[in-house]
Amino acid sequence: MRPADETARGAIDPGLAEEHPGLYLRWVEVDHGSGRSPRELKRRLAELSDRFAGPQAVTFRTKPIPYAYRVFYRHIGLDPDEQPTPPEQAVLDRMLKGGFVSRNLLDDALTIAMIESGVPVLAFDADRVEGGIGIRPSFEGEGLEGRPGALPEGTLVLTDEVRPLALLFGALASGRGVSPSTRRTALVVVGVAGVPEIAVEEALWLASEIVAAG
């Protein structure tokens, strides 16, 4: 069985779903954390750097899937030119550094999955996630752990069944990300209008396959 064959569907707040048709969430758990990247993974990342040279990097944001995320960013009040989507940020880093730099097993897996699919992939410590994962507006007085003060009511957040895990396409709550002690990883993808589910499944499969093999 492939690592991402059993992806779970996340809950979307009904009002949010009505406001943003096409918004959805998929996630999968992998029984592995991060760690050092094996030699084969570093070689795979280097080969991707060679394939993803100047012309591909320049036109990346205009491709249908990256462009769909840029459109969604603007719909929720984010400027993708000031706060790039995770795949676009990876592309910018590649252009600045001359290649995709190997960091660790998880980060390298996310980079490969995002560049190959154009889909942003997030990661959480699965043992710090309580129940399912979804998207909703924040409640009055609700905060993001590790961030001072309450969030403005209605801030879009990724949540488990107890508390926010992260801002939507933003900062993670303290202690919810993958750390050296993480034993299980939750890989999460937010899909938007214009992004086919097959691309989301492919991104989750790529990332989970690499992490599980690490």
Number of C-alpha atoms within 10 A of each C-alpha: 5 10 20 21 12 14 17 15 15 20 19 18 13 11 10 14 15 11 11 15 10 14 18 20 22 21 24 22 23 19 14 19 23 22 17 14 20 12 9 9 20 19 13 14 20 16 13 17 20 13 11 20 15 15 8 12 17 13 9 19 21 11 11 13 20 23 18 19 26 20 16 19 20 11 12 12 8 16 15 19 10 7 13 19 24 23 25 23 14 21 27 17 14 18 17 10 10 13 20 24 17 19 13 15 22 24 19 24 25 27 25 23 25 26 22 16 21 27 29 24 23 22 22 24 22 23 15 17 20 13 12 14 24 23 26 20 20 22 15 12 10 16 19 20 17 11 12 8 11 14 18 14 13 12 16 21 23 26 25 19 13 11 18 27 27 23 19 19 19 13 14 22 20 12 13 19 20 20 14 8 10 19 15 19 28 23 25 26 20 22 22 22 15 16 21 12 14 10 16 26 20 17 28 30 21 21 27 28 17 19 25 19 11 17
